[in-house]
Amino acid sequence: MPFEPFTVEARGAALRGVRRDGEGVPLVLIHGFGASHRDWQDLIDELPPELALIAYDQRGFGDSPAPTDAAYSHGEDLLALLDALELERVDLCGMSLGGATALNFALDHPDRVRRLILVSPLMVGWSWSSEWIERWKQIGRAARSGDMAGARALWWQHPLFESTRASAAAPVLKASIEAFHGQQWVQDNQRHAPPDLDRLDKLAMPTLLLTGGLDTEDFRRIGDAIASCGTGATRIDYADAGHMLNFEIPGRIARDIADFLSD
């Protein structure tokens, strides 16, 4: 089935994406920071063609513009998206920042999520290491000074992408970073929220956690926290891959995702 574009209004923002009709509960794909729904293409190509799919751009990324003066929550945006598309229950797959969105939404609205897939997930309210914070400040200073090219160069060189830069997927990652406008480095009006770490024990639905053995310390710690939360999350750790599993090993994670959804 072909993909059809859509636009829905979500609390003052226009969320844009693509949708493919198909069999079963729809799988919603949520991209990472600085990315867009297009970053899922290699994974989509490896997933069963009959699977119903939705991939959208979160507020302020890709084709979904964000008002600069409006406070928001990615989780609330996702709720508005599902309501607008008249989807009562979905499977969620979030990558990095999208993983934080998916996890936060699943904790807030467990009745709307059948199965949850977290790919190298971030977590709402996470306490970052001093090294991560310092690198983030450097990128922010460059962006706020008007040197957006310099900010993108610092992001490209971030240890988060070390294994991807050394892989065949390096040009795809480079193009994704170059396409990012960088507004969130200058100003991001996400509302403060309590840390999801404190309520991981409430995670109710079957959960698949996909992590890379070469990922950075912060993301390894997030993966460890989710894996040990006592809810029975299934973890697959790919020892030879880093953070960007959707770029580095799309075929492998597609098989594991398909198996998980078909159980």
N, C-alpha and C positions, 0 to 999 in steps of 0.2 A: 504494500500500500504506500502511496506517496505521502510526503509530509505536507501539511497545510500550515501557513503562517497564521498567527493570531495576535491580537492585542487586547488586553483587559485593563480596566482601571482599578487601581489599588491604592486607596487613601492618598490621592493626589499625584500618583505616579502612573505611568503607562508601562505595563509589563508586557514585553514582546517575546514571542518564542515560536516554536513549531510543534505540530501535533500529528501523530500517525494513528489512525484507527487500527484496531487489531483484536487479538484474542486476550481474554482474561482481564485481570485487574491492571489498569494502566501503571506503567513505571515512569515516575517523574525524576528527571535528571537535573541536579542543581550544581552549577559550576563553582570553581574556586575564585579567590581574590584576583582581580585584574583580568579575569577571563570572560568568556561568554559561552552560550550554548554550543557554539561551533567547536569548542574544545573537546566535545564528546564524540565527534564524528568517527574517529577510528574505533572507538568502543561500539558505537551504534552499528558500524559495518560488520562487527563480529557477533552481535546479538541475534537471536532468532528473528527472521524477517516478519513473522506473524505477530510478534509481541507489540501490544499497544504501548506507545511511547509519547512522552511530552518532555521537551527540553526548552527551558526559558532562560532569559537574562534577568538576573536579580537587579533590583533597583540601583541605578547608577553605573551599571556595567553593560557592555555590548550595545544593544539597540534599545535598552530601557533607560531613558533619561531620568534624572532625579532632581526635584526642586532642591535648591541649595539651602533653603531656610526651613524645611519641614522635618521634624523629628520622625523617626520611623523604626520599624522592626522588620527584619527579613522574614521572621516567622509569621508575623501578622500579614505581610504581603503574600506569603504562600497560602495562608488561609483564604485571603480574598481571591487569589488566583483559582484555587480549587472550587470555591463557591461560584465564581463567574463561569467556570467551565462545567458546572453541575456535576462534580465528581465527589461522591460521598466517601469513597474509600480508595486509597491508592497504595502502591509500593513506592518508597522513597529511596533515592540513591544520591547522596551528597558527597562532593569532593572538596576536602580542605575547608574553606569558608562555607561552601555548600553543605559540608558535613555538619558544621555547627548549626546551620539553618535547619537541616533535616532532623538532627537530634533534638534541638530546642522545640521544634514543632511536634515531634513524636511525644515528647514529655508533656507538652501543653494540651495536645489533642490526640490521645492514644486511640480514640474511636475512629479517627480518620486514616490511620496507617495500618495496613495489613502486615507488611514486612519492611524492615529498615536495613539499608546498606550504607555503611560509612567507609569512605575511601580516604585514607590519610586525613582523618577528620581534625578540624579545629574544634574548639568548644567555647560556647558563650561564657564570658566571665573568667577565662583562663588567666592564671598568673604567669606571665612570661618570664623567661630567664633574663638576667641583666645583659647578656650578649645579644639576645634577640631585640630587646628594647633599644639598645644603643644603635644597632644596625637600622632599625625602623626609624629612629630619630634622624639618622644621617640622610635617609631617603626623603623624609619629610622636609628637612631643611633645604635640600636641593629643589624639591618641588615648589615649596613656598617662595623660594627666591626667584622662581621663573625658569629654572633650569630643568625642565621636564625631561629633556634628553639625558641629562646627567642622572636624574632619579631613575629612569628606566635602565640605564647602564648599571647602576648600583643594584637594582632588583635582579637584573640578568645575572650578575656576578654573585648573588646571594648563595650561601652554602646550601640553602633549600633546594637549589637546582643543580647541584654539582654532578650528580649521576646522570641527570637528563642532558646536561651540556656535553657529557662524554658519550652520549648515545646517538643512535640514528635519528632520534626525535628532536635533536637540538634545533634544527631550522623551524620546526613547528612551534616549539616553545618561544623562540626568538620572535617569530611573526606575531604570536599571541601577545607578548609583552609590548612590542612596538605598536600594536593596535590599541592598547590601553591608554585612555586619555589622562589618567592619573589624578582625577579630582579628589578621590578619597585620601590621597596623601596630603592634600591641602586642607580639606574640611570634610568631615564625615559626621552626619547628624544621627547616627544610630543611638537609640535610647539606651541608657545604662540598664543592665539587667543583672539579677543575682546569678552567681556561678552555677551552671548546670552540674558541675562536679558534685555539688551537695545533694543532688536528687537523682543520681544515676541509678540508685536502687529501685526507683519507680519505673524504670524502663520495662514496658510490659510486653511488647511484641517480639517475635523472632528477629534477631539482629545478626547481620553479617558484618564483621570488621575486617577490612583489608588494609594492611600496613606494609611498608617497605623497610627492610632491615637496614638500608643505607640512609634513611630519613634523619632529620636533625633531632637533637636531644629533646627539644620541646614536644615535637610531634610523637616521638617515641614514648614520652611520658604520658601524653594524652591517650595513646593507644593502650598503654599498660593500665591506665585508670579505668578505661571502658571495659577492657578484658577482665579486670578483677572486681567488677562492681557487683558480682553475685547474681546477675540476671541470666546467665547462661549464654551470653553473646558468643558466637562462633568466630574465632579469629583465624585468619590465614595471613601468615607473615612471609613475604617474598624476600628471601635473604639477599638476592642479587639486584634488588630494585630500590629506588629512592622514594621521593615524595610524589612525583607525578606519574602514578601508576597508569593513568588513562593514556599517557603519551608513551611511556616506556614499554609496557607489556599489555596493551589493550586486549589482545586475544586471550591471554591467560586469565585476566580478571573477568572478561566477558563470559568465559566458560564457567567460572566459579559463581558468577552472578546468576547465570541461567540455571545452573544446578540448584542454587539456593531458592530461586523463585518457583521452581517446579516441584520441590519437595512436598 
